[in-house]
């Protein structure tokens, strides 16, 4: 079989590359915990980011959109989340579960997080262990520490100075997010550079985060203030 191809003429126009997934997750999490209304553009409307969005809706956050990448988040403050009526289903999003483990550790209510068949086979102990040293009450499943993941409420968290055994932006972010609810300072030192989206976004929401070389530090009890986020495009 032979095919003959002819030129189709030039294409003209503009389009926007979809937004970065990690920053889309962060925009929902931090926007929900901020005081005031956060406006987001460039939100990635993929299943993983939408799972995070739905999880915070299930905890009482009013979120408008997404519509063509635009989302409006009516923040409830650090202590304004409500206990969900059922387990938070995060689909296939490991980023959602690992980051939210840190945030949920500081809440006053119990939260169970579940995922699909694939996510249910992925280890969560590398996040759970350092969070437990902060005082978090976290239960994982089976010998491998997989989801479902149960985070108990009313834990008293204290800051730690954690040296990560392996580089992971997700683990670093989870510990820093838990640090928002901890007494004293929380520091994370990484053995190799990873993405610093969480540190930058926390600063964008008015949180004081000190970054010195491989070490990031924040003090608990700070208030997040609503902002406007234009999520950068991610060609991948």
N, C-alpha and C positions, 0 to 999 in steps of 0.2 A: 504494500500500500504506500502510495506517495502523496505528499502534501506540498502544495504550492502556497507560499505565504507572500502576501502583498503588503506594502506599507499601509498603515491605517491612519496616517496623518498625525499631527502633533496633539498632545494633551496640554490643556491649560487649566489652572485653578489652584486652589489652596485647600489644605486639610491640616488638621492638628493630629499629631501622633498621640496615642493614648498615654495617660499619665503614669508615673512611677507607682508600682504596686505598694512598696514599703511605705512611702509617704502617704499614699491613699489610706492605708491602715492607720497610720499615726494621726492623720487629720481627724478621723472619726473619734479615736480614743481621746486625744487631747482636747479636741473641740467639745466633746461631751463633758469633760471634767473642768472646763473653763467656766468663768463667770461671764455671761453675756452671749451674744450671737456671733458665731464664726461662719464666715462665707468662704466656700471652697470652689475653686475652678480647676478643671483638668482632672477630676476624679476618675479613676479607672473603674469602669463599670463591668468588672469581671467577677466571677463567682466568689473568689477569696475575699476581695474587698467588700463585696455585698454581704458576705457572711458576718464580717465585723460590724457593718452598719446595722444589720438586723439584730445582732446581739445587743447593741446599745439601745435600740428601740425596745427590745424586750425588757430592758432595765429602766424604762420610763423616760428615755430621752426623746424629745421631739426632733425629728430630722426630716427636712423637706428635700425631695429629689431622690436619687440623682436624675437630672434632666440635662442631657448633652454635656455631662461632666460637671454640672453645677449642683452643689449641695449646700443647704443651710442647716446649721446645727445650733439648737437652742441649749446651751450648756447648763448643767445643773450643779456645777461646783464639785470639788473633790469628794464631798460627802453626800451628794444628792442622788446617787444611783439607788434604784429600788430593786428588791429581790425579784428575780424573774419567776414566772409561774411554772416554768418547766426548765429542763436542762438547756443550756445554750448549745445549739447545733452549729458547729463551725465548719462543717463540710470537710473539705480537703486542705484547709488552711492551717498549716503548722505555725505560721507567723502569728496568726490570731491567737492561737492557744498559748503559745509561749509568752507573748507579750502580755496577754490578758491575765496570765497566772500571777504576774507581778502586781497588776492593778487590783485584781480580785482579792489578793492577800490582805489588802488594807480595808476591805469593806466590813460592814457590821452584820452581814448575812452570809449564809452558805450559798455556794454556786457550784453546780456540776457542769462541766464542759465535755461535750462529746463530739465525735467526728464520723466521717464515713469509714468504710472498710480500710482504705489505705492509711488514713490518719491514725486509725486505731492501732496500727502496727508500729508507729513511730515513737521513739523514746522521748520521755519528758523529764527524766530524772536529772539531766544536766541543768535544767532550770529549777526543778523542785528542790534539789539539795542546797544550793546557796540561799534560796528563799527561806528554807527551814532554819538556816543558821541566823536569819533575821528575826525568827520567831513565827514565821508563817506555818499554818496548819494545812498541809497539802497531802492528799492521798492519790496515788496513781494505782494502776491495775497490773496484777501479775508480777512475775519475776523481772520482767524487762522494764517495768515502770512506764507502761503505755496508757493512753486514754481508755476509758473515761477518766477524767481528772476532777477530783472533788477538792474544793478550796473552802475551808471552814472560816466563818466570820468571827469577828470580835477578837482577833489575835492582836497582841501588842508587839509591834515591830520596832526593832532598833537598828540603827545604822551599822554597817559593816565595812571593812576595808578588804575587798575581795580581789585576789589575784587569779585571773581565769587560767585554767590549765590548757585551754585551747581557744583560739580566736573564734568568736561568734557574736555577730551584731545582735542577734536575737536574745541571747543570754544576757549580754551587757545591757540591752534596752530593758529587759524584764526586771533586772535588779535595780536599775535607776528609777523605773516607774514605781516599784515598791518603795523606793527611798522617799518618794513624795509623802508617804504615809508613816515613815519611820521617825523615831526620836533620834536626834543628832544627825551626823553626816554619814552619807553612804558614798563609798568610793569603789570604782572598778578599774583595775589595771589589766590591759590586754597584752598578750605576748606578741601580737602582730596587728597592724592596722586593719580595722574593719570599717564598714560604712558608719558615718556619724550622723545619720538622719535624726535620730532621737535627741541627741544633744542639741543639735541646731534647732529642732522644732520646739523643744522645751524652752530654749532661749527666746524663740519667736513668740512664745506665749507668756513671756515675762518672768520665767523662772531663772534664777541665777545658777548657772552650771559652770564650774571651773574645769577647764581642760588644760592639763599640763603634760605635754608629751603623750604617753600612752595611758594616762590616768585621768578619769573623769569623776568629778565630785559634785554632789548637791546636798543641800540641807533639807530635811523634811519640814512639812507644814507650810510650804510656800503656796501662794494663790496663783492659779493660772488665769490669765486674762484673755478674753476672746480676741481673735485677730482675723485677718484675711489671708488666705493661702492660695497661691497659684502654683499648683503641682507641676513640676517640670516634666516634660515629655520623656518617655523612655522607648527608644526605637526597638529594644529587644522584646 
